[in-house]
Amino acid sequence: MPEPPARDGSARKTSGIGDYLPNPADYASTLRLLLFPAVALVIAATFMRQAGSGVQSSFYGVWLSEAGFTAGVIGMLIGVGNLFSAGAALSIGPLTRRFNEHWLLLAMILLAIVSIAITPMLDTVVVLLIAMSFRGVGQGLNLPLMLSIASRAVGRDFQGRVAALRIAFNRLGSMLVPFAMGIIAEFFGLENAFYIVGICGAALTGLLAIWLSRQPELKRSGSAA
């Protein structure tokens, strides 16, 4: 039986199984978005963001438990971090009017990494709360900054692809960081693993800052109003 015409009178396009399979051309065009400096910045920041998130989701609770802190205290620390993260996100507008959003993004990534990497140095609930509060601020600001920068870097038709690219690298980082930290902890001890991951994350952020300083396009587009 022939396919009935569409409502506008044109022939209705039939679909085959090939329409539902991954198209290599789509992947290639999405990866080419990395040629945009702002997109490359966001993807690199997404990956480095996991240096802190991976530690928190895997070994943060383990360390605190071994240090003698109760499950209630650990839950409170994570909850406080999330509370500060939610509050900080609301201040993104005033901050981006005063500071270059690209440099602010790197500063918040660094803050989030360092605040979790110094955990073994902290031995009281009060200082742990302070550190987790700073981490919450960093996390609460860096995510909306990444989304804002990425959404303005490309046209509306490509914003979905940028979001997918960011999610893909976010998942990659969330897989690699705990795995790498586990290997480091096996050879150098859990305490040193915190420091090594923190130093690596800070060093990569520094390299990204050097790259950013050589991108006049980003310095113009991201200057404070």
N, C-alpha and C positions, 0 to 999 in steps of 0.2 A: 504494500500500500504506500503511495507517495506521501511524503511529509507535508502536512497542511501548511499553508502560507502563514507568515507572521501577521499580526494585526495591522501592520502598516502596508500590507500587500506584498512585501518582499519575501523571497524564499527563506525559509527558516534554515539556519546553519546547523548541520548535524555535527555531533561531537563523537569522537572516538576515544579509545583508551589513551592514545598519545596526548590528548589534551590534559590529562591528569597526571602525567609523568613529569618529573623534574626536567626543566629545560636548561641545558648548559649555557645557552646564550643569556638567560636571565641571571645566572650566577656571575657570569663574566661582566655583564653590565653593572651589576650591583657592586662587585669588587672594584670596578673602575671609579666608583664614587670616592675611593680612598685617594684619588688624585687631587681632590679638593682639600686644601690645607685644613679647613675647619672640620671636615669630616674625619680626616686623619688624626687630628687632635682629639676629637671626641672618642674615637675608637681606641687610641693609645691610652687615654685617661680611663676608659671603661675597663681595659685590661689591668691597669695598675690599681684601680679601685679594688680589685679582687685581692690585692696583696694584703689589705686589711680585712676585707669581708671573709676571705678564705680562712684567715687565722681565727677570726671570731666564731665562725660557724663550725670549726673543727677542734682546735686545741685550746681556745680561751677557757671554756668550761672545765676542760681536763686539768689545765694548770691550776686554776683556782680551787678545784676540788682537792688536788694533791697538796695544795698549800694550806688546806684546812678550812676553807670557806664552805658554808652550807649551801644546799641547793636553793634555799630561800634568798640568800644574799646574791648568789649568781643570777637568779631570775630578776632580782631587783635591779642589779647593775645593767642588765640588758634592757629592762623596761625603761630605766632612766635614759639610757642612750637613745632609745626610740622616741621618748618624749621630747628630748632636746632636738632630735632630728626633725620631728614634726613642727616644732616651734621655729626652728631655723629656716625651714623651707618657706615660711610665710614672709620672711624678710628679704627674699630674693630680689624683689622689685627695687626697693630703696638702695640696696647694695650695688646692683648693676648700674644704677644711675650715678654712682660715685666712683666706682672702680671698673677697670677694664675686665670684662667678664672672662676672657681667656686666662689672664693671670690669676684672677680670683679662683677659677676652676682648679688650676694647678696648686694653689695655696691650700684649698680645701681638701684636695686629694692627699697632699702631704700631711696635713693635720690629721686626717682620718687614719693614715698609715702609722704615723709616729705614736698616736694616742693608744693604739692597741699593741704596738711593738714593745713599748716600755713596761708592759704589764708585770714581768718578773721583778722589776725594780720596786714595785709598789707593794707595801705589806699591810696597809690598813684599809678599812672600808671607805674612809673619807677620801683618801687620795685616789682610790680606784673609782669612786664616784666622779671625782673631778675629771679624771682621764676619760672616763666613758662619756661624760657630758661633752667634752671637747670633740670626742669622736662623733657623737651624735650631731653636733653642729656641722662638722665636716661632711658627714654623709648626707645630712639634710639639705646642704647647699650644693654639693657637687652633682647630684642627680638632676635636679631641675636646670642647672647650668648646662649640663651636657645636652639635655633635650632641647633647650632653647637655642644653643649654638647650632646643633645639627639641623633643626627645623628651618633655620634661616639660611643655611649653607646651600640648600638645593631647592628646586621648584617643588610645588605642591605634589606633582605626580611622582616624585622620587622620595618623598618623606617616609612613606611606608617601607621602602627599601633601606633607607638609612636606619630606621628603627629595627628592622630585621637584622641588619649588619651589626648593630650595637648589641642586640640580644645574643647573637651568635658568638661574638667575642666575649661577652659577659659569661656565657655558659662555658666557653673554653677556659677562661681564667678561673672560674669556680671549680673546674675539674683539676687544673694543673697546680694551683697554689697549695691546696691541702695535700696533694700527692707529693709535691716537692718538699713541703715542710715536714711531712712524715719521714721522708728519706733523710733530710737534714737532722731531724730529731734523733733518728736511729744512730747516726754517726757522731753527732756533736752534742746531743742532749736536748731536751725540750726547751730549757731556758735559752740556750744559745740559738735555737731555731727561731725564737721570737726576734732576737736581735739581728740575725742574718737576713731574715725576710724583711725586716724593717729597713735595714741598711740598703738592701737591694732595691726595695721600693723607692726609697728616698733618692738613691743614685739615679734610677731610671727617670724619676720626676725631674731631677736636675738636668739630665740630658734632654728631656722634652722641653724644659725651659730654655735651654740654649737654642734648640731648634725653633722654638716660638719667637725668640728674639730676632731671628733672621727671616721672619715672615712678615714683611711690611703690610701685606694684604690683611692679615689678622689684626695687626696693631691698629689699622685704620678702622676696620669694621667693628672692632670690639672696644673702641675707646669709650670712656665714660661720657655720658651726656653732660 
